[in-house]
């Protein structure tokens, strides 16, 4: 009898849970609230579905919150596949309502139509909509099942991909504690509040979304949460959690990249100091102490990210880094120039981070402790507190092996 129960529980995966969904929880700008009260409306002699109209706006808002960019190149082929032959009428209707603006027309062979959300929508009140459209729900279920596609999430082991998606559906949240925190945020950014509130509500509702990008990162409801909520409000199967991360992750992987490539460009003594600092987790504090500028840790991390991920023109961020680590700065510039794309370095560092987190640390957890469920937030993992000791041993062991040079 016990074995039968175990088999039944094992079969009850995220696919089964998604099948039970009766609606998708979506953003609804207050200015479009009238659409939530009707199923269809007429526009230019066409009958349009409210559910499709709201879904379009929801997805634009979601992309805006994730990428912090307010320009959307929308393929007519994708729009037609999702919303049918009247897709242009939906877009024109939203333009007529002042929800979006067309900023660039379609040019054959060059670009799709490019839209943006109007500022009144971004800065206005955002409500919620329970989208019950059967066609859209079916597409949501198919999108969640994309984890089975070998070309999606390339670079991550198939069995690890399935586990990390499956484990997302075992998470719940202390809703009242999370909302209380958001309502009393010192940072009153509308964007931060909206995306965090939506993510909290989705987790409570078990409405999970995820996306594997092309560079090894796994974006979910949890990756956009404020650190306080992740560390204090998430539960896995009702159990309190803890978070373990890689200290100064991106500089650490840069150190390994330098070691594995043209270390002769970098001064030996400078590299040894850099290596010592990143391995001991003291890199950011060293920059603060030697910058000559009073800065917080968050500010110095922004400086480093702009140097690692930016174009490296003379500016205050690059000058600060170059002053303290001149030959490592030269390596960064030379590496980007050699690859022909300044973004290539960030892609390499993210792939290295992804490989360690997913294919080594989580794979080892799966082998040694298959019962442990894991949430990932780029360079960190979240597990139930009762597994803290074993997970930290595995995490530290794999880190030590990765950076044993």
C-alpha positions, -999 to 999 in steps of 0.1 A, spaced: 0 0 0 29 24 9 46 17 -24 13 24 -43 10 58 -25 46 67 -33 41 59 -70 10 80 -71 27 109 -55 57 106 -79 34 107 -109 17 139 -97 41 163 -114 37 199 -125 19 188 -156 -9 174 -134 -10 205 -114 -12 227 -144 -41 207 -158 -61 217 -127 -57 254 -134 -90 271 -141 -76 305 -149 -44 325 -155 -38 354 -131 -30 385 -151 -22 422 -149 -52 444 -156 -46 482 -160 -74 500 -142 -81 519 -175 -91 486 -191 -112 473 -162 -144 476 -183 -132 448 -205 -131 424 -175 -169 426 -172 -177 415 -208 -165 385 -229 -166 403 -263 -168 437 -278 -171 452 -313 -143 472 -329 -143 482 -366 -170 457 -374 -151 429 -358 -161 409 -327 -130 408 -304 -125 388 -272 -117 407 -240 -96 378 -227 -72 382 -257 -70 419 -254 -61 417 -217 -37 389 -224 -17 410 -248 -14 439 -223 -5 415 -195 24 400 -215 37 434 -225 37 444 -188 54 412 -178 81 417 -203 86 453 -192 90 443 -156 114 415 -164 136 433 -189 131 469 -179 127 478 -215 96 495 -230 100 486 -267 84 455 -281 91 441 -315 60 420 -322 60 394 -349 28 392 -369 33 354 -373 34 349 -335 5 373 -329 -16 355 -355 -8 321 -341 -19 331 -306 -48 355 -313 -60 345 -347 -67 365 -380 -79 396 -361 -46 402 -343 -41 435 -360 -75 447 -348 -65 439 -312 -33 459 -315 -51 488 -332 -78 488 -306 -52 491 -278 -36 520 -296 -70 537 -299 -75 532 -261 -42 549 -254 -28 517 -238 1 513 -263 17 533 -291 30 522 -324 65 537 -326 78 519 -357 59 504 -386 66 471 -402 93 471 -429 94 440 -450 127 421 -444 139 446 -418 117 448 -388 83 439 -373 60 465 -358 74 480 -327 52 491 -298 55 506 -264 33 508 -233 21 544 -226 34 560 -194 -2 562 -180 -3 524 -180 31 519 -165 26 544 -137 -11 538 -132 -30 514 -110 -27 477 -120 -54 454 -109 -58 416 -115 -78 396 -139 -86 359 -138 -83 349 -175 -105 318 -180 -102 316 -218 -98 279 -227 -76 285 -257 -51 307 -237 -51 281 -209 -42 254 -233 -14 275 -246 -2 282 -210 -1 244 -203 18 239 -235 43 267 -226 49 252 -192 56 218 -208 83 233 -230 108 219 -205 106 187 -225 120 204 -256 157 197 -258 164 230 -276 148 250 -247 171 256 -218 201 243 -239 231 236 -218 212 224 -187 208 186 -183 173 174 -192 167 157 -159 178 188 -140 154 210 -161 125 188 -153 133 188 -116 137 226 -112 104 232 -131 86 205 -111 99 218 -78 85 253 -85 50 239 -79 59 228 -44 64 264 -31 40 285 -12 43 318 6 35 337 37 12 360 18 3 385 46 39 389 57 50 395 21 23 421 14 30 439 46 66 442 36 58 455 1 33 480 15 60 495 38 89 495 13 113 524 16 117 522 -22 84 534 -35 91 524 -72 58 515 -89 76 489 -110 92 472 -81 60 471 -62 39 459 -91 61 431 -102 67 419 -66 30 420 -57 21 401 -88 47 375 -82 36 371 -46 0 367 -57 10 342 -84 29 320 -59 0 321 -35 -23 311 -64 2 284 -76 3 302 -110 39 295 -120 57 310 -149 92 304 -160 116 311 -189 150 297 -199 170 323 -217 198 316 -243 226 321 -218 217 295 -191 196 316 -168 163 303 -154 137 332 -148 107 324 -126 82 340 -102 110 338 -76 138 355 -95 120 389 -94 112 388 -57 128 412 -33 155 395 -13 136 399 20 106 380 7 128 352 -7 146 348 26 117 352 50 84 343 33 89 313 11 79 278 22 85 245 4 58 219 12 49 241 42 85 241 56 107 271 63 135 277 38 171 289 36 191 304 8 226 296 -2 244 317 -28 278 321 -45 296 351 -30 306 377 -56 296 353 -83 303 372 -115 339 384 -105 345 348 -93 337 334 -127 357 362 -143 387 350 -123 383 315 -137 379 328 -172 411 347 -169 429 317 -156 416 295 -184 424 320 -211 451 347 -217 464 351 -182 496 366 -197 477 398 -204 471 402 -166 499 411 -142 507 380 -120 506 398 -87 474 417 -96 457 384 -106 468 367 -73 453 395 -53 421 394 -74 419 356 -70 424 358 -32 397 385 -29 370 367 -50 377 333 -34 374 347 1 343 368 -8 361 401 0 362 416 -35 335 442 -32 347 454 2 382 458 -12 369 480 -40 350 501 -15 380 505 8 403 515 -21 379 536 -43 384 568 -23 346 572 -26 320 565 1 298 538 -13 274 511 -2 279 475 -13 249 477 -37 265 507 -54 299 491 -59 282 460 -73 265 482 -99 300 497 -108 314 462 -114 284 450 -134 286 481 -157 323 473 -163 317 436 -169 285 440 -190 290 474 -206 309 488 -236 339 501 -215 341 537 -226 359 561 -203 335 569 -175 335 570 -137 327 533 -133 354 521 -157 379 546 -144 374 534 -108 378 497 -117 408 504 -140 425 524 -113 424 494 -89 428 465 -113 444 480 -145 455 448 -163 423 429 -154 404 458 -169 425 455 -200 417 418 -202 380 426 -201 383 451 -229 405 428 -250 382 398 -245 351 417 -257 370 431 -287 383 397 -297 348 382 -295 333 411 -315 304 418 -291 307 435 -257 278 413 -244 298 381 -250 316 383 -217 283 385 -197 270 356 -217 301 335 -209 299 343 -172 262 335 -170 267 302 -188 295 292 -164 273 301 -134 244 281 -149 266 251 -155 278 251 -119 244 257 -103 224 233 -124 247 206 -139 269 202 -108 254 214 -76 217 205 -83 227 173 -101 247 162 -71 217 170 -48 195 149 -70 220 120 -68 226 121 -31 193 135 -18 165 131 -44 139 141 -19 153 177 -16 133 202 -35 152 233 -49 143 268 -61 170 286 -80 176 324 -82 205 326 -107 236 322 -84 217 309 -54 195 280 -44 167 278 -18 158 246 0 139 235 31 158 244 63 158 208 75 182 199 46 205 229 53 236 209 65 237 184 36 229 210 9 257 233 22 282 205 22 273 197 -14 273 234 -24 307 241 -8 322 209 -22 312 217 -58 324 253 -54 358 241 -41 362 217 -70 352 244 -96 377 270 -84 406 247 -74 433 265 -95 
